Amino acid sequence: MSDAIDRIWGDVTGTQPAPADDVVLLALVVALAVVLVPPLWRIGRHLVTIAHEGAHGVAALLSGRRLAGIRLHSDTSGLTVSRGRPRGPGMVATAFAGYVGPSLLGLGAAYLLSRHHALAVLWLALVLLTLLLVQIRNFFGLWAVLVAGVAVAVVSWWGSGQQQSLAAYLMTWFLLLAGPRPVLELQQLRRRGRARDSDADVLARLTRVPGLVWVAVFLLVTLGCLAIGGRWLLAA
């Protein structure tokens, strides 16, 4: 057990050689395909939902609210339930975190990769998935998070150096590229009157700032993360 812990700690704190340029570009192309090709997006969208709901949960805990559970559904929707004051900064932070969460995670991962910490990205992703797993309250959500966690664990422990770098860059590119798409989808639903309980509309009720403004803020944050994180990844 101590040897395993020492190895993991060495992976998290150590640095790895920068991958070849073709590995970075391959990860970019694959991630872009997952975001743009509808059949692939229907699968990848579940990963975005995991990050989205996880971000709600983290924001709730950091703002002093009590996390009551997270549900992930097969239609790629999700629900995070927290308890606390129905209004105020904590509720605003919790509602705001969801749509920007995947992009902020991608930005953090891009920073680590720019410092040559590819294995740290994988192990930290596994830790976050494990913490999320104990908060899931439905079977599909358990299955989705468990599958993602097992995939990351297998690559982290048994993958070659090139496979680990490819996985870390693929995950990071995907989070950065995927971040803006749900925001655009959200506004399409709002335009059709089908998202009255969306995060943007919850924020509008909490702050009296129009929901469209919050959608614009979501989009600016996700595009900003993509621009900054993408530059870091290409320069790493």
C-alpha positions in Angstrom: 0.0 0.0 0.0 2.8 2.4 0.9 4.5 1.8 -2.4 1.3 2.6 -4.3 0.8 5.8 -2.3 4.4 6.8 -3.0 4.0 6.2 -6.7 0.8 8.2 -6.8 2.4 11.1 -4.8 5.4 11.0 -7.1 3.0 11.2 -10.2 1.1 14.1 -8.7 4.1 16.2 -7.6 6.6 15.2 -10.4 6.8 16.4 -13.9 6.7 14.5 -17.2 8.4 15.3 -20.5 6.3 17.4 -22.8 4.5 15.3 -25.4 5.2 15.5 -29.1 3.4 18.2 -31.0 1.4 15.5 -32.9 0.0 14.1 -29.6 -1.3 17.6 -28.6 -2.8 18.1 -32.1 -4.3 14.6 -32.1 -6.0 15.3 -28.8 -7.3 18.6 -30.1 -8.7 17.0 -33.3 -10.4 14.2 -31.3 -11.9 16.6 -28.7 -13.2 18.9 -31.4 -14.8 15.9 -33.2 -16.5 14.9 -30.0 -17.9 18.4 -29.6 -19.0 18.9 -33.2 -20.2 15.4 -34.3 -23.8 14.9 -33.0 -23.5 11.1 -32.1 -20.2 11.7 -30.3 -21.5 14.8 -28.6 -24.5 12.8 -27.1 -21.9 10.7 -25.3 -19.4 13.5 -24.5 -22.3 15.6 -23.1 -22.5 13.3 -20.2 -19.0 14.2 -19.2 -19.9 17.9 -19.4 -22.9 17.2 -17.1 -20.7 15.5 -14.6 -18.4 18.5 -14.5 -21.4 20.9 -14.5 -23.1 19.3 -11.5 -19.8 18.7 -9.7 -19.1 22.5 -10.0 -22.5 23.2 -8.5 -21.7 20.9 -5.6 -18.2 22.4 -5.0 -19.6 26.0 -5.0 -22.4 25.0 -2.6 -19.9 23.5 -0.1 -17.4 26.4 -0.4 -20.2 28.9 0.1 -21.4 27.2 3.3 -24.4 25.4 2.0 -25.1 21.7 2.7 -24.9 19.4 -0.2 -27.9 17.0 -0.2 -27.1 15.0 -3.4 -26.5 15.0 -7.1 -28.5 13.2 -9.9 -27.3 12.6 -13.4 -29.9 11.5 -16.0 -29.6 9.5 -19.2 -30.8 12.6 -21.3 -27.6 14.4 -20.1 -29.5 16.6 -17.7 -28.6 16.7 -14.0 -29.7 18.1 -10.7 -27.7 19.2 -7.6 -29.6 19.8 -4.4 -28.2 21.9 -1.6 -29.7 23.3 1.6 -29.2 26.7 3.0 -30.5 30.2 2.6 -32.8 30.4 -0.5 -31.2 33.7 -1.4 -27.8 35.5 -0.9 -24.3 35.1 -2.2 -24.0 31.4 -1.5 -27.0 30.6 -3.7 -25.8 32.9 -6.4 -22.4 31.3 -6.4 -23.9 27.8 -6.5 -26.2 28.7 -9.4 -23.4 30.5 -11.3 -20.8 27.7 -11.1 -22.5 25.1 -13.3 -22.1 26.4 -16.8 -18.6 27.8 -16.2 -17.4 24.8 -14.2 -16.2 22.6 -17.1 -14.3 25.4 -18.6 -12.7 26.4 -15.4 -11.7 22.8 -14.8 -10.2 22.8 -18.3 -8.3 26.0 -17.6 -6.8 24.6 -14.4 -5.8 21.4 -16.2 -4.3 23.4 -19.1 -2.2 25.3 -16.5 -0.9 22.0 -15.0 -0.1 20.7 -18.5 1.8 23.9 -19.3 3.9 23.1 -16.3 4.4 19.4 -17.5 2.1 17.8 -14.8 0.2 15.5 -17.1 -0.2 12.7 -14.5 -1.3 15.3 -11.9 -4.2 16.1 -14.2 -5.3 12.5 -14.4 -5.0 11.8 -10.7 -6.7 15.0 -9.6 -9.5 14.1 -12.0 -9.8 10.7 -10.4 -9.9 12.3 -6.9 -12.7 14.7 -8.0 -14.7 11.8 -9.6 -14.3 9.7 -6.4 -15.5 12.6 -4.2 -18.5 13.2 -6.6 -19.4 9.5 -6.5 -20.4 9.6 -2.8 -22.8 12.4 -3.6 -24.7 10.7 -6.4 -28.2 9.7 -5.6 -29.4 7.7 -8.6 -28.3 4.6 -10.5 -27.5 6.1 -13.9 -25.4 8.8 -12.2 -23.4 6.1 -10.2 -22.8 4.2 -13.4 -21.7 7.3 -15.4 -19.3 8.5 -12.8 -18.0 5.0 -12.1 -17.2 4.4 -15.8 -15.4 7.7 -16.1 -13.4 7.1 -12.9 -12.4 3.5 -14.0 -11.3 4.8 -17.4 -9.1 7.5 -15.8 -7.7 5.1 -13.2 -6.7 2.5 -15.8 -4.8 5.0 -17.9 -3.2 6.6 -14.9 -1.9 3.3 -13.5 -1.3 1.1 -16.5 -1.0 3.4 -19.5 2.3 4.2 -21.1 3.7 7.7 -20.9 2.4 8.7 -24.3 -1.1 7.3 -23.5 -1.2 9.2 -20.3 -0.2 12.4 -22.0 -2.8 11.9 -24.8 -5.5 11.2 -22.2 -4.6 14.3 -20.2 -4.6 16.5 -23.2 -7.7 15.0 -24.6 -9.6 15.5 -21.4 -8.4 19.1 -21.1 -9.1 20.0 -24.7 -12.6 18.5 -24.4 -13.5 20.5 -21.3 -12.2 23.8 -22.9 -13.9 23.2 -26.3 -17.1 21.8 -24.9 -17.7 24.6 -22.4 -19.4 27.1 -24.7 -21.7 24.6 -26.4 -24.1 24.0 -23.5 -24.3 27.8 -23.0 -25.5 28.2 -26.6 -27.9 25.3 -26.3 -29.2 26.9 -23.1 -30.1 30.1 -24.9 -31.8 28.2 -27.7 -34.0 26.5 -25.1 -34.7 29.8 -23.4 -35.7 31.4 -26.7 -38.3 28.6 -27.1 -39.5 29.1 -23.5 -38.3 25.6 -22.4 -35.7 26.6 -19.8 -37.6 28.7 -17.2 -35.8 27.0 -14.4 -32.3 27.2 -15.9 -29.3 28.4 -14.0 -29.5 31.8 -15.9 -33.2 32.2 -14.9 -32.5 31.3 -11.3 -29.8 33.9 -11.2 -32.1 36.4 -12.8 -34.6 35.9 -10.0 -31.9 36.0 -7.3 -30.2 39.2 -8.6 -32.8 41.0 -10.8 -30.2 40.9 -13.6 -31.8 39.6 -16.8 -31.2 35.9 -17.7 -29.8 36.9 -21.1 -27.0 38.9 -19.3 -26.1 35.8 -17.3 -26.0 33.7 -20.5 -23.6 36.3 -22.0 -21.4 36.1 -18.9 -21.4 32.3 -19.1 -20.3 32.5 -22.7 -17.6 35.1 -22.1 -16.1 33.0 -19.3 -16.2 29.8 -21.3 -14.7 31.4 -24.4 -12.1 33.2 -22.3 -11.0 29.9 -20.7 -10.8 28.4 -24.2 -8.6 31.2 -25.5 -6.3 31.2 -22.5 -6.2 27.4 -22.0 -5.7 26.7 -25.7 -2.8 29.1 -25.8 -1.2 27.3 -22.8 -1.7 23.9 -24.4 -0.3 24.8 -27.8 2.7 26.5 -26.2 3.5 23.7 -23.6 
